[in-house]
Amino acid sequence: MFKPLLIAALLSAAALPAAAETLTVTFTKAQPKGAIMVALYKGEDTYNGGKPIKAETVTVTGDTATVTFEVEPGQYGIKAFHDLNGNGKMDFNPFGMPTEPFAFSNNAVGRMGPAKWDDAAFEVSGNTTQNISF
Amino acid sequence: MTDLSRRSFLSTVTGAGLMAAAPKSWAAAAPSASGDWRLGVANAPAEGYAPSALTRLHGQMPKGLSGTLYRNGPGWFRYGDDVTGHWFDGDGMIQKYDLTASGVRHTGRFVDTVKHRVEQKRQAIVMPGFGTKGRADAPVTSNDDVNAANTSVLRVGDELWALWEGGSPYRMDAQTLLTRGPKTFRDDLKGMAFLAHPKVEPSGRIWSAGFMGAKAWIWQLSPNGEMEQGAIIDLPAAGYAHDWVVSEHYLILPMQPWVAKTRTPPFVDSLVWEADQPIRVLVVDKTDFSKRRLFELPSATYFHTGDAWEDSDGTIRFDVCLAKSPQFGATGARELVKGIYKGDEHTEAHLALITLRPNGKAEMELTKASAEFPQTDHRVQGLRHDLVAHVGGYLKDRPGAHMLSTYNWRTGKSDTHDFGHDAIVEEALFVPRPATAGGTGKEADGWFVGTVLNLKARATELHVFDAGNLKDGPVASWRSQHATPLGFHGTFAQP
């Protein structure tokens, strides 16, 4: 008795524009100043060097900050940094090491570079929340 | 007895404690005839050493000698059989010895680094380091996340800076040894490398450097540790530099032919020994970093320099401990933490004097004195000195030096005390006799104060020597309640 319902669901998913889901990203343990720059990537290829599907700037006044995105269901990854001095860019020391906090979805950590897609990728299906700690 | 002191006490006095808790990976290593040297690379108590008085062995505290000896070194190496990849990657621990007329008191505390916190929480070796690969999920966002803060100390105002060489100094309270966190000199310089061998001019100005590939960052700090200026300079090679020298007018960077080829941890595996290449010595004018000269010396490797000075004709000289190959750093010090020691004469360093002539020629004068941890009178940093103190004398069956010596460049003579096969001799520091105690201000008018790990007594000792007479042995000695892990470098703060 489930089969017809499943087929109907699949057909509707294929036939209709994808429903927009709400992705809520909450940043915690942030210093209460500056802004967090958030880049949202859809799929591995864009995460690994393409353009983000959406980008937002969130002013930080407390130790948490939240941003929401309306997106299609799918696999996403987030790269974020905290622009503490508000100069609009991620700063590096003279040896090229970041001097401002950065983070990735799933709180994935990189090794000598950004976190890998496999660690940072998450599924949006229905309303989804990501908690990212600085 | 508090829980803290009881646990420290138990870990010390249970004679079988060390071996009972020894990891399986140590089983194959046989103790040497001169005692179990692995005591020097055993974990210290995680909670540190509670304050305790040392037991006087002989002699009295010399009149005028008082102050605090701070020493830093790796103090944590393993979680069960999960062993750090290199002696240089053990977590930094500060030993503090307070010397007064009534004797010596000791306390010790780990530097509360990110690395130490993460690994203690997970009870595992996690972070990459000098010779440790680290785990794939190591939470590394900056150099200071892997900073072991385990190499030396610098006293700045009311703070003690625990120094590494690939990241920031770690600020500690000089009295309580509580960690305050990494020192950030300026927001845009966060996490920059800072050598474990800063040089403090007689004026109090502090010079340090940091290295990344074929670039160096020069730190010029005020006596209170604030930024005066800094700049990037290009190096003649990406040679590994653990130490450097600073004379009255020049910053001197000897770049040895142990060259970083990649940036994949562990760091030591990125270094290639190019035995046919020279040491390229870059000399930079302190007042104008763009004024640079380059000298070349025969191939050799070093960890430590003594000090530099300039002759009136502009000749620059400095003392350095040179070895034929970097095998100890590349492999020997990795094996130590596994309880393995293979003596190799090519890794033994000897004291040498380097001369850089105004005509561009460079000379290397090698002495027969086996030498490491060279120390000079810091009051005349960058100025002419005759005496350099050093440890020396190496054995086939165990690591570490068993002698403390001074070498006099003017007379070419050594003055040596041999502690014997049961002792591993650590760095000794010159402490000048204060004017209030009749001090003349002349070189060698004072004492050498240093520590020794007595393998037979299974305890660390503190010895005081008349700086002008080592051969007659220490004028006073004390024995600690603990055998503290072997350390690297220290500083002595006089009142």
Interface residues (C-beta under 8 A of the other chain):
Chain A: L84 N85 D91 N93 P94 F95 G96 M97 P98 T99 P101 F102 V109 G110 R111 M112
Chain B: P128 G134 A136 D137 A138 P139 V140 T141 S142 N143 D187 D188 L189 K190 G191 M192 A193 G210 M212 K215 W217 G230 I232 R263 T264 P265
